Amino acid sequence: MSSTESRGINIVGPSNAEPLPQPPSPAMYQLDIVLKKGKNLAIRDRTGTSDPYVKFKIAGKEVFRSKTIHKNLNPVWDERVSLLVETLRDPLYVKVFDYDFGLQDDFMGSAYLHLESLEHQRTLDVTLDLKDPQYPEHNLGSLELAVTLSPKEGDMRDATMLLRRNWKRSSKYQSMRLSDVHRKAQLWRGIVSISLIEGRGLQPMDANGLSDPYVKFRMGHQKYKSKTIPKTLNPQWREQFDFHLYEEQGGYVDITVWDKDAGKKDDFMGRCTIDLSLLSKEHTHKLDLPLEEGEGVLVLLVTLTASAAVSISDLSVNMLDDPHERHQITQRYSLWRSLHNLKDVGVVQVKVIRAEGLMAADVTGKSDPFCVVELSNDRLQTHTVYKNLNPEWNKVFTFNVKDIHSVLEVTVYDEDRDRSADFLGKVAIPLLNIQNGERKAYALKSKELTGPTKGVIFLEIDVIFNAVKAGLRTLIPIEQKYIEEEPRVSKQLLLRNFNRVRRCIMFLINTGCYINSCFEWESPQRSICAFVLFVIVVWNFELYMIPLALLLPLVWNYILIASGKDTRQDVQAVEDLLEDEDEDFDKDDKDPKPDPWEDTPDKYHILEDMLASWHFEWIRAMVDSERKGFMNKLYAIQDVCISVQNALDEVASYGERIKNTFNWTVPFLSWLAIVALGVATIIIYFIPLRYIVLAWGVNKFTKKLRDPYTIDNNELLDFLSRVPSDVQVVQYRELKLDPNPSPNKRKKNNPG
């Protein structure tokens, strides 16, 4: 047996029947591959399926990664890739992995394709039998490819340009990567507003005769996932979100309903589809959609509206530079039109000028940078400037502002022809922090906005908005992002959130100790003042004094800040925590280990060696059962850790937001709080309490009758959701520009 065969890796080699004629060696070869499908792949998930994806490598370098096909042992990819090959001596190494959320991806098999065995200028159908180097006797299924090898004469530049054109032509077959999601210069033609109201008579999926349903929406690359309603067959979601409509004739919204199961695969409960071409525009449609492959009905409200001013233009042509157009826009958002179209809060114009000193992401020492500008769920993209570390884009992006508390995110990526785009840097700028018309250099930050990376970007931003509309929109639920990374377990993130909660608790404990010290007469002068204040307040107490008392620290902090004594607490502790945060999010794409158990000489390996030698099938069943039980426990622990991690973050964030409201971290919100507390003080002072309670109760009891499909909300929590937490304050803080940053001080940034 050869050494290659002993490693258990399948190799497609040349035929033994007749040697192929060897053509003269050209300078380059073009290798066109169609990854068709997989057949009878290995089971790697506890549900009896796998989530396979494929990697191609040549000479140890990854040259392609396919999309992930979920829950399928016979996946169909139909993906095309064109590769430029300098020598045929290096084989194509094909590896298949099972994607595992939050865990190490499982190895599913590999094979070699020897390029020297391929005929030139001829498409060959190739079947690769997958093998595991550790267990060569295992049958891991096969992959089906179509391969074409073409010699390329001429210089390197011509071959590279040809390959770029071929890749662009075949890009529609590529998986949904970042460059596909942010399609170049494509503007949406309308907005699809969807309100998920309720479900009726859904199918019971749990042993208790109930379900824990949630809903997934997909429209093209746009996705939205609802919250989970526990233990019900008639859930009330009351959620609203928007999708972008790219096609004039409409499109389809695919909807699936799932039952949440902790520690195991969620159960499918049914699906339905909305054909938007059947719905009239500028009208709200109530839809009762019966679920296919399941039971029950979903109730939705769907509205199609025309898109407002969203545009991409060159620097020489933009609306705010025209005095006439600028005057019209200013008039549109004047105070006199505060009650007209409350959803249209304002407009923001972003001039993306250029970037300097970017990180080199290619082996040539250059990058192919492009820029993505995001405002909530609105995303637009510049063109790519090839082979340049100091690109000039000179583009103007115009967005409508639905929430003045949104954060403008500008991200620079490096375009890769056969891989996902590499992250080069990012800045996040709250709209309320923008100085209109100021051309400014922003130092680029890392993915998590916790530290600097290489390069700066030059932007000029203008924001025009109506303050009354902005204030009213603050009291409704914040818009949820429908493209977000799934939460993952992080020891550092868990520790950071725990420390944030501890700081909030310590503040309450210290406050309690301070009050208790007044009772203990540790400082007679302080205790006398506290006693006199207590007697006066209690003797003269009226209900209107509660909002009035909340006004006092706001006014006091404003006076201190205006006099140059900034009372805002330093967030250095949070900043230090962020700097030490886990770098796992930005790690390079390294190959998973072939087997998650192979590096540990534990009982599983001892038993599997016995299996290989003696073929004890009943022992194999015991091992698989024990391993499956262990993995179920691992998934359950992961779910609990994520829940604790998120709960700590939520508790800490609300404590920090309350503090930041009184500390004038965002002056607009602090002024809004002063107005609200002032109005509440006046109302409670002049109107008897029983009338206020009566009005509140009548509103609550009749709300469902007046509007059965209203979206429930809590105005106080909606207000606090706009105030940044200490973590967000650090993330949104501008970095000082350092003309000669030290490499030792710069945080390592890995391409994403």
Order of alpha helices (4+ residues) and beta strands (2+ residues): alpha-beta-beta-beta-beta-beta-beta-beta-beta-beta-alpha-alpha-beta-beta-beta-beta-beta-beta-beta-beta-beta-alpha-beta-beta-beta-beta-beta-beta-beta-beta-alpha-alpha-alpha-alpha-alpha-alpha-alpha-alpha-alpha-alpha-alpha
